């Protein structure tokens, strides 16, 4: 970043996740005296949790398709991602000495498939830039003049920097530091906040005890999931209470909204999206009738045992036992298996958060219009996206955008 700030400009970053740390880096490079405050004993805890699955940094699909993953549509968010796109994030990662690669699905990972080496390199870079870290500092108040009050192990302290970035996260996985507790503090300043909801979480289905005991933890491979006019292709895992996984996360918003409106959601699963129903029916008709129904179904549709068990379970839940001598009806059921969703996992078990600070209370530079000099970025803003790299990409991009806005603000100060 070429733009420099007036000498001795001080900024406070509250929140040591990706949005806060990338902003700290940009601001330190511009000459700011940067302090990062975090309520936890160490930084980047949710970032490290994301690394347990390989650290899916971003996605390699065309940017036009990439931008469609974000809801609700916000010009500020889309502009931030366009200004700091996936290629920029990959270059940043590789600049830290961690090469990236795109998997067969387009998901982008560091070659180590871990977050901890990347985070260590990043913190070393920030330390070399002079960034000061203040763990165990819990923000409890912010006033109209940017004065921040923190609760610390040694008691309350107050600081008044020239600019502030709030990057406090959403409300998911509160044990990692983001519990949404900032809502009440900002509401005192009449800052509009959309209610926090779980995103990318499991869904609840009332399985029978027999199915739950025998199939929990089993994978459901490549399938298509539909709800109303939304559909997604992917995989899922059977849990004790329902389903979770990429195919579910991709449709989580319409599922959540249907439950909110109707008290339930109706999913339709195509367990073999690559087979025509006529093909499955003909293969089933050709199987040996002396074999078990499960064996015949497995051979005819090429289903793995968990999917075969799901067919039987769905028939029981729907009260619709398809005659075993009706190949066409059986094929139709495999291609349009109905499931009733009764609820979702809560925020404490969600991967990410929907809702947050509304974009209409921010200016184009991510500054809160009610609190001049106070900016916001990351998951505490009102957006959501499925897993696949979109979450981290937007966190980084909004952090970069907010840092740029802070530099402009500092340069305008008398």
C-alpha positions as CSV (number, residue, x, y, z in Angstrom):
1,X,0.0,0.0,0.0
2,X,1.7,3.2,-1.2
3,X,-0.5,5.7,0.7
4,X,1.1,7.0,3.9
5,X,-0.5,8.5,7.0
6,X,0.5,11.5,9.1
7,X,3.4,10.7,11.4
8,X,2.5,8.9,14.7
9,X,-1.1,8.2,13.6
10,X,-2.4,5.5,16.0
11,X,-5.0,2.9,15.2
12,X,-6.7,0.3,17.3
13,X,-7.8,-3.0,15.8
14,X,-10.3,-4.8,18.0
15,X,-10.3,-8.5,17.0
16,X,-7.4,-10.7,16.0
17,X,-9.0,-12.7,13.2
18,X,-8.3,-12.5,9.5
19,X,-10.1,-9.2,8.9
20,X,-8.4,-7.5,11.8
21,X,-4.9,-8.9,11.1
22,X,-4.9,-8.1,7.4
23,X,-6.0,-4.5,8.2
24,X,-3.3,-4.3,10.8
25,X,-0.7,-5.3,8.1
26,X,-1.9,-2.7,5.6
27,X,-2.1,0.0,8.2
28,X,1.4,-0.7,9.6
29,X,2.8,-0.7,6.1
30,X,1.3,2.8,5.7
31,X,3.1,4.0,8.7
32,X,0.5,3.7,11.4
33,X,1.2,2.8,15.0
34,X,-1.0,-0.3,15.2
35,X,-2.3,-2.0,18.3
36,X,-4.3,-5.2,18.0
37,X,-6.6,-6.1,20.9
38,X,-8.3,-9.5,21.4
39,X,-10.4,-10.9,24.2
40,X,-8.7,-14.3,23.9
41,X,-5.3,-15.4,25.2
42,X,-4.0,-15.8,21.6
43,X,-4.9,-14.5,18.2
44,X,-6.6,-16.2,15.2
45,X,-8.4,-19.0,17.1
46,X,-11.2,-19.4,14.6
47,X,-8.7,-19.2,11.8
48,X,-6.9,-22.1,13.3
49,X,-10.2,-24.0,13.7
50,X,-10.8,-23.5,9.9
51,X,-7.4,-25.0,9.3
52,X,-8.5,-28.3,10.8
53,X,-10.3,-28.9,7.6
54,X,-7.3,-28.0,5.4
55,X,-7.7,-24.1,5.5
56,X,-9.9,-23.5,2.5
57,X,-8.7,-19.9,1.8
58,X,-10.7,-19.1,-1.3
59,X,-12.1,-20.5,-4.5
60,X,-10.7,-20.6,-8.0
61,X,-14.0,-20.2,-9.9
62,X,-14.5,-17.1,-12.2
63,X,-15.0,-13.9,-10.1
64,X,-18.5,-13.3,-11.6
65,X,-19.7,-16.7,-10.2
66,X,-17.8,-16.1,-7.0
67,X,-19.6,-12.9,-6.3
68,X,-23.0,-14.6,-6.6
69,X,-22.3,-16.6,-3.5
70,X,-22.9,-13.7,-1.1
71,X,-26.2,-12.8,0.4
72,X,-27.8,-10.3,0.9
73,X,-26.3,-8.6,-2.0
74,X,-24.3,-5.5,-0.9
75,X,-22.4,-3.2,-3.2
76,X,-19.8,-2.4,-0.5
77,X,-19.1,-6.1,0.0
78,X,-18.9,-7.0,-3.7
79,X,-16.7,-4.0,-4.4
80,X,-14.4,-5.1,-1.6
81,X,-14.0,-8.6,-3.0
82,X,-13.5,-7.2,-6.5
83,X,-10.8,-4.9,-5.2
84,X,-9.1,-7.8,-3.3
85,X,-10.1,-10.9,-5.3
86,X,-9.0,-14.6,-4.8
87,X,-5.8,-14.1,-6.8
88,X,-4.7,-11.3,-4.5
89,X,-5.3,-13.5,-1.4
90,X,-3.3,-16.3,-3.0
91,X,-0.5,-13.9,-3.8
92,X,-0.5,-12.7,-0.2
93,X,-0.3,-16.2,1.1
94,X,2.5,-17.1,-1.2
95,X,4.3,-13.9,-0.3
96,X,4.5,-15.3,3.2
97,X,6.2,-18.4,1.8
98,X,3.2,-20.7,1.7
99,X,2.3,-21.8,-1.8
100,X,-1.3,-22.5,-2.7
101,X,-3.1,-25.0,-4.9
102,X,-6.7,-25.4,-6.2
103,X,-8.3,-28.8,-5.7
104,X,-10.5,-30.6,-8.2
105,X,-13.5,-28.8,-6.7
106,X,-11.9,-25.4,-7.2
107,X,-11.2,-24.8,-3.5
108,X,-7.9,-23.2,-2.8
109,X,-5.6,-24.3,0.0
110,X,-2.1,-23.7,1.2
111,X,0.1,-26.7,0.3
112,X,0.6,-27.5,4.0
113,X,-3.2,-27.9,4.4
114,X,-2.8,-26.3,7.8
115,X,-3.5,-22.8,9.3
116,X,-0.9,-22.8,12.0
117,X,2.3,-22.4,9.8
118,X,0.6,-19.6,7.9
119,X,-0.5,-17.8,11.1
120,X,3.0,-18.1,12.6
121,X,4.5,-16.5,9.5
122,X,1.9,-13.8,9.5
123,X,2.4,-12.9,13.1
124,X,6.1,-12.7,12.6
125,X,5.6,-10.3,9.7
126,X,3.2,-8.2,11.7
127,X,5.7,-8.1,14.6
128,X,8.5,-7.0,12.3
129,X,6.2,-4.2,11.1
130,X,5.9,-3.0,14.7
131,X,2.3,-4.2,15.3
132,X,1.6,-4.5,19.1
133,X,-0.5,-7.4,20.3
134,X,-2.7,-7.1,23.4
135,X,-4.5,-10.4,24.2
136,X,-7.0,-10.8,27.0
137,X,-8.4,-7.4,26.3
138,X,-12.2,-7.5,26.2
139,X,-13.8,-4.4,24.7
140,X,-16.7,-3.3,27.0
141,X,-17.3,0.3,25.9
142,X,-16.8,2.7,23.0
143,X,-17.8,6.3,23.2
144,X,-18.6,8.9,20.5
145,X,-15.0,10.2,20.5
146,X,-13.5,6.7,19.8
147,X,-12.4,6.2,23.4
148,X,-12.2,2.4,24.0
149,X,-12.5,0.7,27.4
150,X,-11.2,-2.8,27.8
151,X,-11.6,-5.2,30.6
152,X,-8.2,-6.9,31.2
153,X,-6.7,-9.2,33.9
154,X,-5.2,-6.1,35.5
155,X,-8.5,-4.1,35.5
156,X,-10.1,-1.7,33.1
157,X,-8.0,0.4,30.8
158,X,-8.9,3.1,28.2
159,X,-7.3,4.2,25.0
160,X,-8.2,6.8,22.4
161,X,-6.6,6.1,19.1
162,X,-6.9,8.2,15.9
163,X,-9.0,5.5,14.2
164,X,-10.6,2.2,15.2
165,X,-11.4,-1.0,13.4
166,X,-13.9,-3.3,14.9
167,X,-13.4,-6.9,13.6
168,X,-15.1,-8.8,16.4
169,X,-16.5,-11.6,14.4
170,X,-20.1,-12.9,14.4
171,X,-21.7,-15.2,17.0
172,X,-20.7,-18.7,15.9
173,X,-18.3,-20.9,18.0
174,X,-18.3,-18.5,20.9
175,X,-15.7,-20.5,22.8
176,X,-13.2,-19.3,20.1
177,X,-13.9,-15.7,21.0
178,X,-16.8,-14.4,18.8
179,X,-20.0,-14.4,20.8
180,X,-21.9,-11.4,19.3
181,X,-21.6,-9.6,22.6
182,X,-20.8,-6.4,20.8
183,X,-24.4,-6.0,19.7
184,X,-25.6,-4.3,22.9
185,X,-22.6,-2.0,22.9
186,X,-23.2,-0.7,19.4
187,X,-26.9,-0.5,19.8
188,X,-26.3,2.2,22.4
189,X,-25.1,4.3,19.5
190,X,-28.2,3.5,17.4
191,X,-26.2,1.4,14.9
192,X,-28.5,-0.8,12.9
193,X,-27.8,-4.5,13.3
194,X,-29.6,-7.4,11.5
195,X,-30.4,-10.2,13.9
196,X,-27.6,-12.9,14.1
197,X,-28.5,-16.3,12.8
198,X,-26.6,-19.5,12.3
199,X,-25.2,-20.1,8.8
200,X,-23.4,-23.2,7.4
201,X,-24.8,-25.4,10.2
202,X,-26.4,-28.8,10.5
203,X,-30.1,-29.4,10.0
204,X,-32.4,-31.4,12.2
205,X,-34.4,-34.4,10.9
206,X,-36.3,-36.7,13.2
207,X,-34.6,-40.0,12.3
208,X,-35.9,-43.3,13.8
209,X,-33.7,-44.6,16.6
210,X,-32.7,-47.6,14.5
211,X,-31.4,-45.4,11.7
212,X,-29.7,-42.9,14.0
213,X,-27.8,-45.6,16.0
214,X,-26.5,-47.3,12.8
215,X,-25.9,-44.5,10.4
216,X,-24.7,-41.5,12.3
217,X,-21.4,-40.4,11.0
218,X,-21.8,-42.1,7.6
219,X,-21.2,-40.1,4.4
220,X,-23.6,-39.5,1.6
221,X,-21.6,-39.1,-1.5
222,X,-22.3,-37.0,-4.6
223,X,-26.0,-36.0,-4.6
224,X,-28.2,-33.2,-5.5
225,X,-30.3,-31.4,-2.8
226,X,-33.3,-29.2,-3.7
227,X,-35.6,-26.9,-1.8
228,X,-38.1,-24.9,-3.8
229,X,-36.2,-23.4,-6.7
230,X,-32.8,-23.7,-5.1
231,X,-30.5,-26.7,-5.6
232,X,-26.9,-27.7,-4.8
233,X,-24.7,-30.6,-5.8
234,X,-22.3,-32.0,-3.2
235,X,-21.9,-34.3,-0.2
236,X,-23.3,-34.6,3.3
237,X,-22.8,-36.6,6.5
238,X,-25.6,-38.2,8.5
239,X,-25.6,-37.0,12.1
240,X,-27.6,-38.2,15.1
241,X,-30.0,-35.3,14.6
242,X,-30.0,-34.8,10.8
243,X,-27.5,-33.9,8.1
244,X,-24.5,-31.6,7.7
245,X,-21.9,-30.9,5.0
246,X,-21.3,-28.9,1.9
247,X,-24.5,-29.7,0.0
248,X,-26.5,-28.6,3.1
249,X,-24.5,-25.5,3.8
250,X,-25.0,-24.3,0.2
251,X,-28.8,-24.2,0.8
252,X,-28.7,-23.2,4.4
253,X,-30.2,-19.8,3.9
254,X,-33.4,-21.0,2.1
255,X,-33.7,-23.9,4.5
256,X,-33.4,-21.5,7.5
257,X,-35.9,-19.1,6.0
258,X,-38.4,-21.9,5.2
259,X,-38.3,-23.1,8.8
260,X,-38.8,-19.5,10.0
261,X,-41.8,-19.1,7.8
262,X,-43.4,-22.5,7.9
263,X,-41.9,-24.2,11.0
264,X,-40.3,-26.8,8.7
265,X,-38.5,-27.2,5.4
266,X,-39.0,-29.8,2.8
267,X,-35.9,-31.1,1.0
268,X,-35.7,-33.3,-2.0
269,X,-32.6,-35.4,-2.6
270,X,-31.5,-36.9,-5.9
271,X,-29.2,-39.7,-4.7
272,X,-27.9,-40.4,-8.3
273,X,-28.0,-37.1,-10.2
274,X,-25.8,-38.7,-12.9
275,X,-28.4,-41.5,-13.6
276,X,-31.7,-41.2,-15.5
277,X,-34.7,-42.8,-13.6
278,X,-35.3,-45.1,-16.6
279,X,-31.7,-46.4,-16.3
280,X,-32.1,-47.2,-12.6
281,X,-35.5,-48.8,-13.2
282,X,-34.2,-51.1,-16.0
283,X,-31.2,-52.1,-13.9
284,X,-33.5,-52.9,-10.9
285,X,-35.8,-54.9,-13.0
286,X,-32.8,-57.0,-14.1
287,X,-31.7,-57.9,-10.6
288,X,-32.2,-61.3,-9.0
289,X,-35.4,-61.2,-7.0
290,X,-34.0,-63.7,-4.6
291,X,-31.5,-61.2,-3.3
292,X,-32.4,-58.8,-0.5
293,X,-34.0,-55.5,-1.4
294,X,-31.0,-53.6,-0.1
295,X,-28.6,-55.6,-2.3
296,X,-30.8,-55.1,-5.4
297,X,-31.1,-51.4,-4.7
298,X,-27.4,-51.0,-4.2
299,X,-26.6,-52.8,-7.5
300,X,-29.3,-51.1,-9.5
301,X,-28.6,-47.5,-8.5
302,X,-24.9,-47.9,-7.5
303,X,-25.7,-46.6,-4.0
304,X,-23.4,-46.9,-1.1
305,X,-24.8,-48.6,2.0
306,X,-25.6,-45.4,3.9
307,X,-27.6,-44.1,0.9
308,X,-29.5,-47.4,0.7
309,X,-30.3,-47.2,4.4
310,X,-31.5,-43.6,3.8
311,X,-33.9,-44.7,1.1
312,X,-35.5,-47.2,3.5
313,X,-35.6,-44.6,6.3
314,X,-37.2,-41.9,4.0
315,X,-39.9,-44.4,3.0
316,X,-40.7,-44.9,6.7
317,X,-40.7,-41.2,7.6
318,X,-42.9,-40.4,4.6
319,X,-45.2,-43.3,5.2
320,X,-44.6,-44.3,1.6
321,X,-43.4,-47.9,1.2
322,X,-42.6,-48.3,-2.5
323,X,-43.5,-51.8,-3.8
324,X,-40.4,-53.8,-4.3
325,X,-41.7,-55.0,-7.6
326,X,-42.2,-51.5,-9.0
327,X,-38.9,-50.5,-10.5
328,X,-40.2,-47.2,-11.9
329,X,-41.6,-46.1,-8.6
330,X,-38.4,-47.1,-6.8
331,X,-36.3,-45.2,-9.3
332,X,-38.4,-42.1,-8.9
333,X,-38.0,-42.3,-5.2
334,X,-34.2,-42.5,-5.4
335,X,-34.3,-39.5,-7.7
336,X,-36.6,-37.4,-5.5
337,X,-36.3,-38.6,-2.0
338,X,-38.3,-36.4,0.4
339,X,-37.0,-35.3,3.8
340,X,-38.7,-33.0,6.4
341,X,-36.4,-30.6,8.2
342,X,-37.6,-29.6,11.6
343,X,-34.8,-27.2,12.7
344,X,-31.2,-26.2,12.5
345,X,-28.2,-26.3,14.8
346,X,-27.7,-23.1,16.9
347,X,-25.1,-20.4,16.6
348,X,-22.8,-22.2,19.0
349,X,-22.4,-25.1,16.5
350,X,-22.6,-23.1,13.3
351,X,-19.5,-22.6,11.1
352,X,-20.4,-18.9,10.4
353,X,-23.0,-16.2,11.2
354,X,-25.7,-14.5,9.1
355,X,-26.7,-11.0,10.1
356,X,-24.7,-8.3,11.8
357,X,-24.0,-4.6,11.2
358,X,-26.1,-3.4,8.3
359,X,-24.3,-2.0,5.3
360,X,-26.6,1.0,5.2
361,X,-25.1,2.3,8.5
362,X,-21.6,2.2,6.9
363,X,-20.2,4.6,4.3
364,X,-18.4,3.4,1.2
365,X,-15.2,3.1,3.2
366,X,-16.6,0.8,5.9
367,X,-16.9,3.6,8.4
368,X,-19.8,3.7,10.8
369,X,-21.6,6.9,10.0
370,X,-22.8,7.2,13.6
371,X,-19.2,7.0,14.9
372,X,-16.7,8.9,12.7
373,X,-13.3,7.3,12.7
374,X,-14.7,3.8,13.7
375,X,-14.7,1.2,11.0
376,X,-16.0,-2.4,10.8
377,X,-15.0,-5.4,8.8
378,X,-15.3,-9.2,8.7
379,X,-18.0,-11.5,9.9
380,X,-19.7,-8.9,12.1
381,X,-21.1,-7.3,9.0
382,X,-24.5,-8.4,7.5
383,X,-23.5,-11.0,4.9
384,X,-23.3,-14.7,4.6
385,X,-21.9,-17.2,2.1
386,X,-21.5,-21.0,1.9
387,X,-18.3,-22.8,2.8
388,X,-15.8,-23.2,-0.1
389,X,-13.5,-20.3,0.6
390,X,-16.0,-17.5,0.4
391,X,-16.1,-16.8,4.1
392,X,-12.3,-16.2,4.5
393,X,-12.2,-14.3,1.2
394,X,-14.8,-11.8,2.3
395,X,-13.2,-11.4,5.8
396,X,-9.8,-10.6,4.2
397,X,-11.3,-8.3,1.5
398,X,-13.4,-6.3,3.9
399,X,-10.4,-5.9,6.2
400,X,-8.3,-4.6,3.3
401,X,-11.2,-2.2,2.3
402,X,-11.6,-0.9,5.8
403,X,-7.8,-0.3,6.1
404,X,-7.9,1.7,2.9
405,X,-10.8,3.8,4.3
406,X,-8.9,4.3,7.6
407,X,-5.9,5.7,5.8
408,X,-8.1,8.1,3.9
409,X,-9.7,9.2,7.1
410,X,-6.4,9.7,8.8
411,X,-5.1,11.8,5.9
412,X,-8.2,14.0,6.2
413,X,-7.8,14.7,9.9
414,X,-6.5,18.2,10.8
